[in-house]
Amino acid sequence: MGVAGLFVGFAFFVLMSIAAVTSSISMLEVPVSYAVEAHNIDRNKATWLVGLILFAISATICLNFEALFGFVITLTTQCGSTGTRYYAVYICWLGFASQ
Protein backbone atom coordinates (compact mmCIF):
# COMPACT_ATOMS: atom_id res chain seq x y z
CA MET A 1 0.00 0.00 0.00
CA GLY A 2 3.02 2.25 0.17
CA VAL A 3 2.66 5.62 1.87
CA ALA A 4 -1.10 5.21 2.31
CA GLY A 5 -0.49 1.99 4.28
CA LEU A 6 1.87 3.80 6.64
CA PHE A 7 -0.70 6.55 7.19
CA VAL A 8 -3.57 4.09 7.73
CA GLY A 9 -1.46 1.98 10.11
CA PHE A 10 -0.38 5.03 12.10
CA ALA A 11 -3.95 6.34 12.30
CA PHE A 12 -5.22 2.92 13.38
CA PHE A 13 -2.82 2.68 16.32
CA VAL A 14 -3.42 6.28 17.39
CA LEU A 15 -7.16 5.65 17.44
CA MET A 16 -6.66 2.36 19.30
CA SER A 17 -4.63 4.22 21.94
CA ILE A 18 -7.44 6.75 22.37
CA ALA A 19 -9.96 3.91 22.69
CA ALA A 20 -7.78 2.22 25.34
CA VAL A 21 -7.56 5.40 27.42
CA THR A 22 -11.30 6.06 27.28
CA SER A 23 -12.05 2.44 28.19
CA SER A 24 -9.67 2.68 31.14
CA ILE A 25 -11.47 5.77 32.38
CA SER A 26 -14.78 3.94 32.09
CA MET A 27 -13.49 0.91 34.02
CA LEU A 28 -12.18 3.18 36.78
CA GLU A 29 -15.66 4.64 37.34
CA VAL A 30 -17.12 1.65 39.26
CA PRO A 31 -14.49 1.36 42.02
CA VAL A 32 -14.36 5.15 42.36
CA SER A 33 -18.14 5.33 42.77
CA TYR A 34 -17.99 2.57 45.36
CA ALA A 35 -15.29 4.40 47.32
CA VAL A 36 -17.24 7.66 47.21
CA GLU A 37 -20.57 6.15 48.25
CA ALA A 38 -19.47 3.49 50.73
CA HIS A 39 -16.57 5.27 52.42
CA ASN A 40 -17.59 8.94 52.00
CA ILE A 41 -14.32 9.89 50.29
CA ASP A 42 -14.03 12.98 48.11
CA ARG A 43 -14.37 12.01 44.43
CA ASN A 44 -11.02 13.52 43.42
CA LYS A 45 -9.21 11.76 46.28
CA ALA A 46 -10.99 8.47 45.51
CA THR A 47 -9.99 8.70 41.85
CA TRP A 48 -6.34 9.19 42.73
CA LEU A 49 -6.42 6.45 45.36
CA VAL A 50 -8.06 3.84 43.11
CA GLY A 51 -5.85 4.86 40.18
CA LEU A 52 -2.68 4.47 42.24
CA ILE A 53 -3.79 1.10 43.62
CA LEU A 54 -4.52 -0.16 40.11
CA PHE A 55 -1.21 1.24 38.87
CA ALA A 56 0.65 -0.59 41.65
CA ILE A 57 -1.09 -3.86 40.84
CA SER A 58 -0.43 -3.41 37.12
CA ALA A 59 3.23 -2.53 37.69
CA THR A 60 3.65 -5.63 39.88
CA ILE A 61 2.18 -7.80 37.16
CA CYS A 62 4.37 -6.22 34.47
CA LEU A 63 7.58 -6.45 36.49
CA ASN A 64 6.97 -10.05 37.61
CA PHE A 65 5.28 -11.32 34.46
CA GLU A 66 7.38 -14.47 34.04
CA ALA A 67 6.85 -15.74 37.57
CA LEU A 68 3.15 -14.83 37.60
CA PHE A 69 2.58 -16.36 34.17
CA GLY A 70 4.15 -19.62 35.37
CA PHE A 71 1.92 -19.52 38.44
CA VAL A 72 -1.21 -19.04 36.33
CA ILE A 73 -0.23 -21.91 34.02
CA THR A 74 0.40 -24.18 37.00
CA LEU A 75 -2.85 -23.13 38.63
CA THR A 76 -4.95 -23.73 35.53
CA THR A 77 -3.37 -27.06 34.64
CA GLN A 78 -3.49 -28.51 38.16
CA CYS A 79 -6.68 -26.93 39.50
CA GLY A 80 -8.48 -25.88 36.33
CA SER A 81 -10.81 -28.83 35.92
CA THR A 82 -11.71 -28.92 39.61
CA GLY A 83 -12.33 -25.19 39.68
CA THR A 84 -14.47 -25.45 36.56
CA ARG A 85 -16.61 -28.11 38.22
CA TYR A 86 -17.11 -25.97 41.32
CA TYR A 87 -17.96 -22.99 39.12
CA ALA A 88 -20.53 -25.01 37.15
CA VAL A 89 -22.18 -26.27 40.34
CA TYR A 90 -22.28 -22.72 41.72
CA ILE A 91 -23.84 -21.32 38.54
CA CYS A 92 -26.45 -24.10 38.49
CA TRP A 93 -27.21 -23.43 42.13
CA LEU A 94 -27.75 -19.73 41.38
CA GLY A 95 -30.03 -20.64 38.49
CA PHE A 96 -32.20 -22.95 40.59
CA ALA A 97 -32.17 -20.62 43.59
CA SER A 98 -33.60 -17.75 41.56
CA GLN A 99 -36.64 -19.80 40.44
C-alpha positions in Angstrom: 0.0 0.0 0.0 3.0 2.2 0.2 2.7 5.6 1.9 -1.1 5.2 2.3 -0.5 2.0 4.3 1.9 3.8 6.6 -0.7 6.5 7.2 -3.6 4.1 7.7 -1.5 2.0 10.1 -0.4 5.0 12.1 -4.0 6.3 12.3 -5.2 2.9 13.4 -2.8 2.7 16.3 -3.4 6.3 17.4 -7.2 5.7 17.4 -6.7 2.4 19.3 -4.6 4.2 21.9 -7.4 6.8 22.4 -10.0 3.9 22.7 -7.8 2.2 25.3 -7.6 5.4 27.4 -11.3 6.1 27.3 -12.1 2.4 28.2 -9.7 2.7 31.1 -11.5 5.8 32.4 -14.8 3.9 32.1 -13.5 0.9 34.0 -12.2 3.2 36.8 -15.7 4.6 37.3 -17.1 1.7 39.3 -14.5 1.4 42.0 -14.4 5.2 42.4 -18.1 5.3 42.8 -18.0 2.6 45.4 -15.3 4.4 47.3 -17.2 7.7 47.2 -20.6 6.1 48.2 -19.5 3.5 50.7 -16.6 5.3 52.4 -17.6 8.9 52.0 -14.3 9.9 50.3 -14.0 13.0 48.1 -14.4 12.0 44.4 -11.0 13.5 43.4 -9.2 11.8 46.3 -11.0 8.5 45.5 -10.0 8.7 41.9 -6.3 9.2 42.7 -6.4 6.5 45.4 -8.1 3.8 43.1 -5.9 4.9 40.2 -2.7 4.5 42.2 -3.8 1.1 43.6 -4.5 -0.2 40.1 -1.2 1.2 38.9 0.7 -0.6 41.7 -1.1 -3.9 40.8 -0.4 -3.4 37.1 3.2 -2.5 37.7 3.6 -5.6 39.9 2.2 -7.8 37.2 4.4 -6.2 34.5 7.6 -6.5 36.5 7.0 -10.1 37.6 5.3 -11.3 34.5 7.4 -14.5 34.0 6.8 -15.7 37.6 3.1 -14.8 37.6 2.6 -16.4 34.2 4.2 -19.6 35.4 1.9 -19.5 38.4 -1.2 -19.0 36.3 -0.2 -21.9 34.0 0.4 -24.2 37.0 -2.8 -23.1 38.6 -4.9 -23.7 35.5 -3.4 -27.1 34.6 -3.5 -28.5 38.2 -6.7 -26.9 39.5 -8.5 -25.9 36.3 -10.8 -28.8 35.9 -11.7 -28.9 39.6 -12.3 -25.2 39.7 -14.5 -25.4 36.6 -16.6 -28.1 38.2 -17.1 -26.0 41.3 -18.0 -23.0 39.1 -20.5 -25.0 37.1 -22.2 -26.3 40.3 -22.3 -22.7 41.7 -23.8 -21.3 38.5 -26.4 -24.1 38.5 -27.2 -23.4 42.1 -27.8 -19.7 41.4 -30.0 -20.6 38.5 -32.2 -22.9 40.6 -32.2 -20.6 43.6 -33.6 -17.7 41.6 -36.6 -19.8 40.4 
